[in-house]
């Protein structure tokens, strides 16, 4: 094919657009699924969340430190780890703060971080944050050889491929993600119950789902609510897929005038309160439900929606109608999809916990090997110090008469059978280390190692 404008000599190849779209879309799909939408089974985090936690740890925004501006955190994440816009990074950070969205928040926020009514968070220049104690545990041992690191996007520093995760975050906080051809929606759970389940699997790796459900009876949503039945839970735990019906918690109270009222104190997970109220208003206006006289939102830090009924109306009948026509009863459709060695897989509950246990074994082994190597290296240096202290006068003479530091180092290696590391460390010893007290410290440290 002859190209116009005399560009035959340039490296331009004509392609069929169908072939290029197939190839490029596959690359795009793999990137979205593995780098944005689906969490790793080991630490339960997507790359953006992992980078926020790690970046905050690196700038010492741990749970015992003062708050800092969210804008500073977003800038740090974007500068070194996550080459995307500040808007998505801040949105992810806000989600890590919201108690109505996370069973165990990872970031501790100060300021306006939105509400269950879907109110937006304040601008990042106003809000402040730091890590929670849960996040501190996620980062524990990250620099002790527990996990692998990889170069960041501009190869100016490194970042962990996964966090050590002392806590099984995937099953504790759950997650939601929409990829290309994939959807993941994992419900959150109670920490104490999950720990008991892990202990069961450590003692009995082949434990059945029913045995596991004796310790982990079901999800534990941050907005509470009432799970209706256990069949849906068992489906999710057995196959990794299923639907769990959840109802709002409502009580029937009697007013002083004798009329009944319905008071809602807990919402189904991920249901927006303002949208629920609008739906109720619509049902009353359209006369789909006729027994309601007034609806009031009396919520403060806790949910309290009051529904006044007309005289002689039966509250339970109205409540059943609300369950039928509104999100006061909704289904949590679970798909426990996560990345296993970079490949999306739907897992059941025993498999998720087994992968987490294996990850923690690898973390402990890596940390132990790191500590052992560090101790061996230090012991090797202390052996050199002890040799120097036992032959201090001869060594001082060698150093004084040598032509250069390299010459002195070589003489020490030859005369005392020292390694290059030991000889170099001896040459950096200070006069203070020659005192009796410092000698004893060196001997005591060597004995302890």
C-alpha positions, 0 to 999 in steps of 0.5 A: 500500500502506497502512503501519501505525502511521501511517507513510505520510508517512515516506520508506519505499518497499515493495520486492520482496525479490527485486529488492532482493537482486539489486541489493544482492548485485551491489553486494556482489559488486563491492565484494568482487571489486575491493576485497578479493579480486582483486589489481591487475595493476600492483602485484600487491596487494589494497587491504588489503596495499597499505594495510599497506605504505603505512602502514608507509612513512608511519610510517618502518618501512622496512627500515633502521629499528628494529622496532615492535609489530605492534599499532601498525601494525594501529592505524595501518592501521585508523585511516587507511586500512582501515575493517575489524577488527583481526583481518583486518588482522593476519592479512594482515600475518602472511601478508606475513611468512611465508617458507613462504607468500611467495617474497619476504616484504614484511614482516620480522617478529620473534617468532612468525608461525606455521609451516608446521605451521599453528601460529598467530602470536603476539598482535600485542602481542608481535610486531614488524615492519618492511618488507623491502627488497623493500617499500622498492622497492615504495614507491620514488617514491610521493611523486614524482608517480609514482602517483595518490592518492585520499581515504581512507575518512574523507577525513582524508588520502590514499592511493595507488590503486596503488604504483609497484612497481619489482618485478613483485610480482604474478608474483614473489609470486603470490597467492590470493583468493576473490571472489564468482563469481571465484577467483584463484591465481597462482604465485610466480616467481624474480626473476632469471628474471622480470627476464630475461623482462621484458628480452626483452619490452622488446626483442621485445614480440611474443615468444611464450610458448615464447620467454618460457619460455626465460627463465621456465621455471616457477614458483618456490615458496617451499617448493621441491618438484619440478614434474612435467612442463612441459605444465601450466606452458605451459597456465598461461602461454598461457591463464592457467589450468591445473594444475601437478603438484608433488611433495615432494622425497624422497631414499632413504637406507640405514640402518646396519642395511641397511634403507632410509628415505625422507627428505622435505626439501621440501614442495609449496606450501601443503601443511601438514606436520602434515596430511601426517603425519596422513594418513601415520599414517592410511594406516599404521593402515588398512594401505593402506600396509604397508611403513612401520615408523616416521614421525618429524618431525625438522624444525627450521628446515628440513624433514626428515621421516624414514620408516623402512621394514620390512626387505626393503621397496623404498623406491621402491614405498613412495614411489610409494604416498605420492605416490598417496595423500597430498599429497606430490604435489599439483596447483597449480590456477592461475587468473591473474585480476587487475584491469585498470582495475578489471575482473577479467580472466584473463591469460596471462604475456605479458599480465601482464608487458606491463601491468607494463611499461606501468605502469612507463612511466607511473610513470617519466613521472609521476616525470620530470614531477614532477621537471621541474616541481619544478626549473622552480619552483625555477629560477623562485624563484632567478631572483627571488633573482638579481634581488633580489641585483642590485638589493639596495639599491633593494629594501631601500629599497622594503621599508623605505618600504612601508606593508605587506608587500602593498604592498611585494610589489606594488611589487616586482612592478611595478618588477622584473617579478617574479611573485607567487611571486618577490616573496613569496620575496624578502620572506622572504629573510634577511640571511644570504642577502645575504652573498657566499657565499650569493650564490654558492650561489644562482648555482651552484644556478641554473646546475645547474638 
